Amino acid sequence: CCLPLAKALGEHRRLQSLHLAQTGLSSGRLGPVAARCCAAILRSESLQTLDLSWNLFAEDSFVELGKGVSASSSLSKLSLVACGERPGAQSGDRAIDHFFEFLSTNSSIASLDVSLNHIDYRGALVLEDALEAHEALTDLTISDNPLQRLGFRSLLRLLARDASKLLWLSAADCMAPGNASQN
């Protein structure tokens, strides 16, 4: 039932704001259908605000989100709070990092919230690279992630770049306890 609803939402001609936070649109619950639902929703040509917070997504869903965001010219505000799975013990990959790679080809998102997604210095580096010349992003919230010093350096370099349009950055509680000495 999720996919037909997602397709209907994506085809809606006047839908501007969609809040699906904590609705069970999770990869763990829906498997690969979650990725297809994300793709279907992002086909909307009128959607400006999308909140998918507190839905746990795997890599395939983040890739579909990235593709959809990349193709969108109307989406200006995206909230993905607490959507990232914990990193794999062996690879250390964070699923949300795959989404970040698509942001460089989007030109409409002005506000992005990726708080509580286990983003570390590696994810911050990917984000820095993707957003260094982003045409619209002015507001980034990346709070409650274990960025550490190296992650903060990536974000500060992003803020300092002339090409960056970023005006507001919230990175509260990004120094994990007990790791303050990490470079």
N, C-alpha and C positions, 0 to 999 in steps of 0.2 A: 504494500500500500504506500510505502514511502516514495518509490520512484514515480508513480503516476502523479502524486501530489507535487513532487519536485519539478516535474516536467510542466505541470499546470502553472506553477509559480514562475518558472522561467519564461513561459509564453505570455504571461500577464502583461498587458501593454502599458498599464499605468502604475504598477507597483513600484514605489519609491523606497520603502523601508521594510526590512524583513528581520525580525528578531527570533532566532531559533536556538537561543542559548539553553543548554541543558535539556534537550528534547530527545535524547537517545539516538541522535544522528551520528552514531559512532561506528568506527571500523570494527571494533570488537563485537558489537551487537549486530551490525548489518553486513559485515564482511565487505566484499567488493562493491556491493550495492551502495554503500556510503559514498564511495568515489563517484559513482555515476549520478547520485543525487546532487552532489556538490557541483558537478559539471552542468547538470540540467538547470539548476537554480541560477548559475552564473551566465546563462545564455540570455538572461533578461536584458533588454536594451534600455530599460527605464530605472533599474535598481540603483539607488544611490548609497544606501546604508544597509550593511549586512552584518549581523551579529551571530556568529556560530560558536560562541564561547561555551566552555564546559561540555563539549562533545569531543571525545577522544578519537583522534584520527591517526591512521597509519600512513606510511609513506605514499601509497597509491592515492589516497584521498588528498594529501597535500600537493601532490603533482597535479591532480585534476583541478584543485583550487587554484594553483599557480597558473595553469593554462587558461582557466576561466578569467582570472584577474588580468592576465596578460592581454586577453582579447577584449576586455571590457573598456568602454570609453565613458561609461556613466557612473561607475562605482567610485565614490569619494571617501567613504568611511567604512573600514573593515575592522571587526573585533574578533580576535581568535584567542581569547584568554583561556588558558588551561586546556588547550587542545592537543598538545604534543605528548606522545607516549614517552615514557622514560627511555633513555638510550640503552641500546643493547650492550650487554656486558663485554662482548668481544670487540665489536666494531666501534662503539662509542658514537655512532651516527645518531643524529636527532632528526626525526622525520620532518620537522618544520624547516630545517635547513634546505630541503629540496624545494619547498615553497618559495623561500627567499630568492632563489636563483631566477625565478620568473618575474620578480618585481622590477628588474631593470628594463623590461619591455612594456611596462604599464605606464600610462601617462595621466591617469585620472585620480588615483588615490591620494588624498590630502591628509588623512588621519588613519593611523594603523596602531592597534593595540595587540601586542604579542606577549603580554605578561604571563608569568607562571607556565612557561613552556620548556623548562630545563635547558635554556639556551646558554651555552658557555662561550668562551673566547673564540672558538672555531665558528660558531654560528654568528657571532658578532662580526667576525671578519667577512663572512659570506654576505651578511646584511650590509656592511660598509661598502663592499664592492658593488652590490646590486643597486644601492641608493645614491652612489656618489654623484650621479648626474640626473637623478629622478626629477622630472619636470614639475611635479605637483606636491609631493609629500612635505608638509610643514609641521606635522604633529606625530611624534613617535613615542609610544609608551611601551617600555620593555622591562618593567618592574618585576621584582621577585624571580629573577633568573640568576644562576651562578656565573655571572660574567667575569668576575674577578678583575684584576688590574689589566690584563691583556685585552679583555673584552671592552673595558672602559676606554682603553687607548683607541680601539677601532672606532668607537662611537664619537670620541673627541676629534679624531681625524676627520670623520664625516662632517661634524659640525663646523670644523675649521675650513673646509674646502669652499672655495668661491662658487663652484658649480652647484653645491648643495643648497636646496631651498628650505632645509630643516630649520625651523624657528623654535620649536618646543620639544624638549626631550625629558621624559620622566623615566628614571632608572633607579627607583627607590628599592632598597633591600636587595642589592645585587652582589654583595660581598658575603659569601657563605661563611658562617661561623667556623673558626678553627683554621681557616685558610687565608687569613689576612696577610701572611708573609709571602704568598705566592706571587711571582712576578707576572 
